[in-house]
């Protein structure tokens, strides 16, 4: 089965520019997650979708970050404008269904963002 | 505050040797504990999942243990291989499937 696809793999931008990341989850997975992983740290959840609805966006910096999953399948994460501290790997994950005790999240390879 | 602490921060071992990674957590309410392996430049991949009633779970050369009373877990790697070089992340799941990630232990296996 195909895994979680993310693009681009790498992105370099200057501060105050905008950037967008794309994620295509595993087919049939209802739940989609975006994580931010700063070097040397574990991933931090930014937003969780259940189908096309937002379940948790409590840690999303909404003044500059936005995400959508309009048709309940693929998703985009946007940063506008970017700051130096946004340099990180942005991971997308999907899982069959939220709420199951052993619901496994499958991760994509991530997009490495460098803000100069 | 829900926290997951891992030790050591990094570890270097010789190929063929065993090693044990540690994880302490203060997460509550606890649903299950997971160990993930993250290769450089890749996303994390699930190795084991244990609920509070399970105190050991194996996946090939990887064996995870859980002591829910002391809120400690360990990941033991037997007969290490060069391909085991990666970051190993301890993740605790709250009810509702919210995950709390540790910072990871970076393991390097040398020949």
Interface residues (C-beta under 8 A of the other chain):
Chain A: X4 X40 X41 X42 X43 X44 X45 X56 X91 X93 X95 X98 X99 X100 X101 X102 X103 X104 X105 X106 X107 X108 X109 X110 X112
Chain B: X4 X31 X32 X41 X42 X43 X44 X45 X46 X49 X51 X89 X91 X96 X97 X98 X99 X101 X102 X103 X104
